[in-house]
């Protein structure tokens, strides 16, 4: 990792607007950029291929803006004056797990969460992966705790009656001359680093097992099509993530988006039900363009009818999946969306593996 080289890249692309510094072992980016796309590009330029150094974004972005602090409309005084033994701030997986563990002792524990339910922020928007620790530096704290945490999931999920299945992680290669090196790498990870179930398998075995994530790395940390002839015929179904929305439930697409494979047979547009009833400025990626397509203002709340208007105008989909339909009160909103769209609509929750066809 060379901080001078990173700063040269940033200066060449953005001038003096963004700089990188090395702080506490992390690359910290600071400065000011107009759009999220440019922020993401800057972070990608700072990320060194094959490096384990983390990139921390501290770039101010015009498109994001300062979000006002939300104050509750209902003031509950039941907890005023209470002095718990332990106060836990945040009800994500870490906060909730700490509260559960401490409940084994005679302690007065108070967990506070700003949202209406638990795990509505980062814990509810993860990629569904329990990190195996295979690519972490041996001896680091992260390597130590990732391995310990990974081993705890089986018992924890049994105790909480949460579905959990170990499906593994696949790292693919196509050059035959790499096989001895990969075999050595597997032995090192298995015997020295303690990743006991690391193994080298053949392409035939991979096909037999059924599911794999494959692709060719690009400069900005993304994947493009695998460099393997006939990859699109190797599976019954091939799923391609063609576009993202910067973590927001709705999006207005730029002219060059989404990037769709020519071989595709269907395009599924995914939206999030947790964005309904909240302003476009907070819930939509590229809120100015989204509001213009919807014929609304950025401070106007997103409704199923408004979201459907944007979907119809962009006309990028064959079908729609409405995700994050977790609660009973969200199903009427899902049905309203389905009623005004002229394509197949499915709604439910991918996190819990529950959904149903509405249209």
FENCORKA-V765209 format. One record per residue. N is the residue number from 0. RES is the residue in one letter. PHI is phi in whole degrees, -180 to 180 (none if undefined). BURIAL is + if it has 9 or more other C-alpha atoms within 8 Angstrom, else -. Layout:
# FENCORKA-V765209
n->N res->RES phi->PHI burial->BURIAL
n->N res->RES phi->PHI burial->BURIAL
This chain:
# FENCORKA-V765209
n->0 res->X phi->none burial->-
n->1 res->X phi->-124 burial->-
n->2 res->X phi->-67 burial->+
n->3 res->X phi->-67 burial->-
n->4 res->X phi->-63 burial->-
n->5 res->X phi->-63 burial->+
n->6 res->X phi->-66 burial->+
n->7 res->X phi->-65 burial->-
n->8 res->X phi->-60 burial->+
n->9 res->X phi->-64 burial->+
n->10 res->X phi->-66 burial->+
n->11 res->X phi->-63 burial->-
n->12 res->X phi->-89 burial->-
n->13 res->X phi->-120 burial->-
n->14 res->X phi->67 burial->-
n->15 res->X phi->-83 burial->-
n->16 res->X phi->-69 burial->+
n->17 res->X phi->-135 burial->+
n->18 res->X phi->-133 burial->+
n->19 res->X phi->-119 burial->+
n->20 res->X phi->-132 burial->-
n->21 res->X phi->-100 burial->+
n->22 res->X phi->-131 burial->-
n->23 res->X phi->52 burial->-
n->24 res->X phi->79 burial->-
n->25 res->X phi->-120 burial->+
n->26 res->X phi->-86 burial->+
n->27 res->X phi->-108 burial->+
n->28 res->X phi->-98 burial->+
n->29 res->X phi->-135 burial->+
n->30 res->X phi->140 burial->+
n->31 res->X phi->-150 burial->+
n->32 res->X phi->-136 burial->+
n->33 res->X phi->-81 burial->-
n->34 res->X phi->-134 burial->+
n->35 res->X phi->-65 burial->+
n->36 res->X phi->-59 burial->-
n->37 res->X phi->-70 burial->+
n->38 res->X phi->-62 burial->+
n->39 res->X phi->-63 burial->-
n->40 res->X phi->-63 burial->+
n->41 res->X phi->-63 burial->+
n->42 res->X phi->-65 burial->+
n->43 res->X phi->-66 burial->+
n->44 res->X phi->-66 burial->+
n->45 res->X phi->-83 burial->+
n->46 res->X phi->-79 burial->+
n->47 res->X phi->-85 burial->-
n->48 res->X phi->-61 burial->-
n->49 res->X phi->68 burial->-
n->50 res->X phi->-94 burial->-
n->51 res->X phi->-101 burial->-
n->52 res->X phi->-75 burial->+
n->53 res->X phi->-80 burial->-
n->54 res->X phi->-107 burial->+
n->55 res->X phi->-108 burial->-
n->56 res->X phi->-92 burial->-
n->57 res->X phi->-126 burial->-
n->58 res->X phi->-86 burial->+
n->59 res->X phi->-76 burial->-
n->60 res->X phi->-128 burial->+
n->61 res->X phi->-61 burial->+
n->62 res->X phi->-68 burial->-
n->63 res->X phi->-79 burial->-
n->64 res->X phi->71 burial->-
n->65 res->X phi->-86 burial->-
n->66 res->X phi->-86 burial->-
n->67 res->X phi->-67 burial->-
n->68 res->X phi->-70 burial->-
n->69 res->X phi->-84 burial->-
n->70 res->X phi->-102 burial->-
n->71 res->X phi->-66 burial->-
n->72 res->X phi->-78 burial->-
n->73 res->X phi->-103 burial->-
n->74 res->X phi->-104 burial->-
n->75 res->X phi->-104 burial->-
n->76 res->X phi->-98 burial->-
n->77 res->X phi->-63 burial->-
n->78 res->X phi->-99 burial->-
n->79 res->X phi->-63 burial->-
n->80 res->X phi->87 burial->-
n->81 res->X phi->-74 burial->-
n->82 res->X phi->-124 burial->-
n->83 res->X phi->-71 burial->-
n->84 res->X phi->-69 burial->-
n->85 res->X phi->-134 burial->-
n->86 res->X phi->-110 burial->+
n->87 res->X phi->-111 burial->+
n->88 res->X phi->-102 burial->-
n->89 res->X phi->110 burial->+
n->90 res->X phi->-106 burial->+
n->91 res->X phi->-83 burial->+
n->92 res->X phi->-65 burial->-
n->93 res->X phi->-70 burial->-
n->94 res->X phi->-62 burial->+
n->95 res->X phi->-67 burial->+
n->96 res->X phi->-68 burial->-
n->97 res->X phi->-63 burial->-
n->98 res->X phi->-61 burial->+
n->99 res->X phi->-64 burial->-
n->100 res->X phi->-65 burial->-
n->101 res->X phi->-69 burial->+
n->102 res->X phi->-67 burial->+
n->103 res->X phi->-74 burial->-
n->104 res->X phi->-111 burial->-
n->105 res->X phi->-83 burial->-
n->106 res->X phi->-128 burial->-
n->107 res->X phi->-91 burial->-
n->108 res->X phi->-114 burial->+
n->109 res->X phi->-126 burial->-
n->110 res->X phi->-108 burial->+
n->111 res->X phi->-116 burial->+
n->112 res->X phi->-142 burial->+
n->113 res->X phi->-77 burial->-
n->114 res->X phi->-87 burial->-
n->115 res->X phi->-79 burial->-
n->116 res->X phi->-151 burial->-
n->117 res->X phi->-81 burial->-
n->118 res->X phi->57 burial->+
n->119 res->X phi->-95 burial->+
n->120 res->X phi->-108 burial->-
n->121 res->X phi->-58 burial->-
n->122 res->X phi->-66 burial->+
n->123 res->X phi->-94 burial->+
n->124 res->X phi->-130 burial->-
n->125 res->X phi->-83 burial->-
n->126 res->X phi->-91 burial->-
n->127 res->X phi->76 burial->-
n->128 res->X phi->-108 burial->-
n->129 res->X phi->-94 burial->-
n->130 res->X phi->-62 burial->-
n->131 res->X phi->-82 burial->+
n->132 res->X phi->79 burial->+
n->133 res->X phi->-71 burial->-
n->134 res->X phi->-111 burial->-
n->135 res->X phi->-101 burial->+
n->136 res->X phi->-69 burial->-
n->137 res->X phi->-63 burial->-
n->138 res->X phi->94 burial->-
n->139 res->X phi->-76 burial->-
n->140 res->X phi->-62 burial->-
n->141 res->X phi->-63 burial->-
n->142 res->X phi->-61 burial->+
n->143 res->X phi->-63 burial->+
n->144 res->X phi->-78 burial->-
n->145 res->X phi->-63 burial->+
n->146 res->X phi->-64 burial->+
n->147 res->X phi->-65 burial->-
n->148 res->X phi->-66 burial->-
n->149 res->X phi->-59 burial->+
n->150 res->X phi->-69 burial->-
n->151 res->X phi->-83 burial->-
n->152 res->X phi->-64 burial->-
n->153 res->X phi->-60 burial->-
n->154 res->X phi->-67 burial->-
n->155 res->X phi->-60 burial->-
n->156 res->X phi->-70 burial->+
n->157 res->X phi->-65 burial->-
n->158 res->X phi->-65 burial->-
n->159 res->X phi->-95 burial->-
n->160 res->X phi->57 burial->-
n->161 res->X phi->-107 burial->-
n->162 res->X phi->-60 burial->-
n->163 res->X phi->-149 burial->-
n->164 res->X phi->-135 burial->-
n->165 res->X phi->-85 burial->-
n->166 res->X phi->-107 burial->-
n->167 res->X phi->85 burial->-
n->168 res->X phi->-130 burial->-
n->169 res->X phi->-109 burial->-
n->170 res->X phi->-116 burial->-
n->171 res->X phi->-102 burial->-
n->172 res->X phi->-143 burial->-
n->173 res->X phi->-119 burial->-
n->174 res->X phi->-87 burial->-
n->175 res->X phi->-62 burial->-
n->176 res->X phi->-68 burial->-
n->177 res->X phi->-80 burial->-
n->178 res->X phi->-57 burial->-
n->179 res->X phi->-62 burial->-
n->180 res->X phi->-68 burial->-
n->181 res->X phi->-66 burial->+
n->182 res->X phi->-62 burial->+
n->183 res->X phi->-64 burial->-
n->184 res->X phi->-59 burial->-
n->185 res->X phi->-62 burial->+
n->186 res->X phi->-65 burial->+
n->187 res->X phi->-64 burial->+
n->188 res->X phi->-65 burial->+
n->189 res->X phi->-76 burial->+
n->190 res->X phi->-92 burial->+
n->191 res->X phi->-91 burial->-
n->192 res->X phi->-95 burial->-
n->193 res->X phi->82 burial->-
n->194 res->X phi->-86 burial->+
n->195 res->X phi->-64 burial->-
n->196 res->X phi->-97 burial->-
n->197 res->X phi->-69 burial->+
n->198 res->X phi->-150 burial->-
n->199 res->X phi->-103 burial->-
n->200 res->X phi->-124 burial->-
n->201 res->X phi->-89 burial->-
n->202 res->X phi->-61 burial->-
n->203 res->X phi->-64 burial->-
n->204 res->X phi->-66 burial->-
n->205 res->X phi->-62 burial->+
n->206 res->X phi->-64 burial->+
n->207 res->X phi->-65 burial->-
n->208 res->X phi->-72 burial->-
n->209 res->X phi->107 burial->-
n->210 res->X phi->-130 burial->-
n->211 res->X phi->-153 burial->-
n->212 res->X phi->-107 burial->-
n->213 res->X phi->-138 burial->-
n->214 res->X phi->175 burial->+
n->215 res->X phi->-107 burial->+
n->216 res->X phi->-62 burial->-
n->217 res->X phi->-113 burial->-
n->218 res->X phi->-63 burial->-
n->219 res->X phi->-95 burial->-
n->220 res->X phi->80 burial->-
n->221 res->X phi->-101 burial->-
n->222 res->X phi->-113 burial->-
n->223 res->X phi->-115 burial->-
n->224 res->X phi->-57 burial->-
n->225 res->X phi->-59 burial->-
n->226 res->X phi->-83 burial->-
n->227 res->X phi->-131 burial->-
n->228 res->X phi->-63 burial->-
n->229 res->X phi->73 burial->-
n->230 res->X phi->-59 burial->-
n->231 res->X phi->-71 burial->-
n->232 res->X phi->-104 burial->-
n->233 res->X phi->-83 burial->-
n->234 res->X phi->-141 burial->-
n->235 res->X phi->-68 burial->-
n->236 res->X phi->-135 burial->-
n->237 res->X phi->-120 burial->-
n->238 res->X phi->-103 burial->-
n->239 res->X phi->-123 burial->-
n->240 res->X phi->-81 burial->-
n->241 res->X phi->-90 burial->-
n->242 res->X phi->-164 burial->-
n->243 res->X phi->-124 burial->-
n->244 res->X phi->-134 burial->+
n->245 res->X phi->55 burial->-
n->246 res->X phi->80 burial->-
n->247 res->X phi->-104 burial->+
n->248 res->X phi->-74 burial->+
n->249 res->X phi->-131 burial->+
n->250 res->X phi->-154 burial->+
n->251 res->X phi->-104 burial->+
n->252 res->X phi->-86 burial->+
n->253 res->X phi->-74 burial->-
n->254 res->X phi->-60 burial->-
n->255 res->X phi->-91 burial->-
n->256 res->X phi->-114 burial->-
n->257 res->X phi->-79 burial->-
n->258 res->X phi->-89 burial->-
n->259 res->X phi->-108 burial->-
n->260 res->X phi->-64 burial->-
n->261 res->X phi->-64 burial->-
n->262 res->X phi->-81 burial->-
n->263 res->X phi->-61 burial->-
n->264 res->X phi->-113 burial->-
n->265 res->X phi->-158 burial->-
n->266 res->X phi->-121 burial->+
n->267 res->X phi->-106 burial->+
n->268 res->X phi->-93 burial->+
n->269 res->X phi->-107 burial->-
n->270 res->X phi->-127 burial->+
n->271 res->X phi->-116 burial->+
n->272 res->X phi->-69 burial->+
n->273 res->X phi->-71 burial->-
n->274 res->X phi->-87 burial->+
n->275 res->X phi->-68 burial->+
n->276 res->X phi->82 burial->-
n->277 res->X phi->-124 burial->+
n->278 res->X phi->-66 burial->+
n->279 res->X phi->-56 burial->+
n->280 res->X phi->-58 burial->+
n->281 res->X phi->-100 burial->+
n->282 res->X phi->-101 burial->+
n->283 res->X phi->-114 burial->+
n->284 res->X phi->-77 burial->+
n->285 res->X phi->60 burial->+
n->286 res->X phi->-62 burial->+
n->287 res->X phi->-64 burial->-
n->288 res->X phi->-68 burial->-
n->289 res->X phi->-62 burial->+
n->290 res->X phi->-64 burial->+
n->291 res->X phi->-65 burial->+
n->292 res->X phi->-65 burial->+
n->293 res->X phi->-81 burial->+
n->294 res->X phi->68 burial->-
n->295 res->X phi->-136 burial->-
n->296 res->X phi->-102 burial->-
n->297 res->X phi->-67 burial->+
n->298 res->X phi->-88 burial->-
n->299 res->X phi->-79 burial->+
n->300 res->X phi->-76 burial->+
n->301 res->X phi->-79 burial->+
n->302 res->X phi->-115 burial->-
n->303 res->X phi->-57 burial->+
n->304 res->X phi->-68 burial->+
n->305 res->X phi->-67 burial->+
n->306 res->X phi->-63 burial->+
n->307 res->X phi->-64 burial->+
n->308 res->X phi->-63 burial->+
n->309 res->X phi->-66 burial->+
n->310 res->X phi->-60 burial->+
n->311 res->X phi->-67 burial->-
n->312 res->X phi->-68 burial->-
n->313 res->X phi->-74 burial->-
n->314 res->X phi->52 burial->-
n->315 res->X phi->-109 burial->-
n->316 res->X phi->-119 burial->+
n->317 res->X phi->-106 burial->+
n->318 res->X phi->-151 burial->+
n->319 res->X phi->-126 burial->+
n->320 res->X phi->-118 burial->+
n->321 res->X phi->-96 burial->+
n->322 res->X phi->-91 burial->+
n->323 res->X phi->63 burial->+
n->324 res->X phi->-87 burial->+
n->325 res->X phi->-97 burial->-
n->326 res->X phi->-120 burial->-
n->327 res->X phi->-59 burial->-
n->328 res->X phi->-71 burial->-
n->329 res->X phi->-88 burial->+
n->330 res->X phi->-67 burial->+
n->331 res->X phi->-60 burial->-
n->332 res->X phi->-66 burial->+
n->333 res->X phi->-63 burial->+
n->334 res->X phi->-70 burial->+
n->335 res->X phi->-64 burial->+
n->336 res->X phi->-63 burial->+
n->337 res->X phi->-63 burial->+
n->338 res->X phi->-67 burial->-
n->339 res->X phi->-106 burial->-
n->340 res->X phi->-105 burial->+
n->341 res->X phi->-107 burial->-
n->342 res->X phi->-144 burial->-
n->343 res->X phi->-61 burial->+
n->344 res->X phi->-129 burial->+
n->345 res->X phi->-121 burial->+
n->346 res->X phi->-136 burial->+
n->347 res->X phi->159 burial->+
n->348 res->X phi->-131 burial->+
n->349 res->X phi->-67 burial->+
n->350 res->X phi->-61 burial->-
n->351 res->X phi->-98 burial->-
n->352 res->X phi->70 burial->-
n->353 res->X phi->-126 burial->-
n->354 res->X phi->-160 burial->+
n->355 res->X phi->-149 burial->-
n->356 res->X phi->-77 burial->-
n->357 res->X phi->-99 burial->+
n->358 res->X phi->-156 burial->-
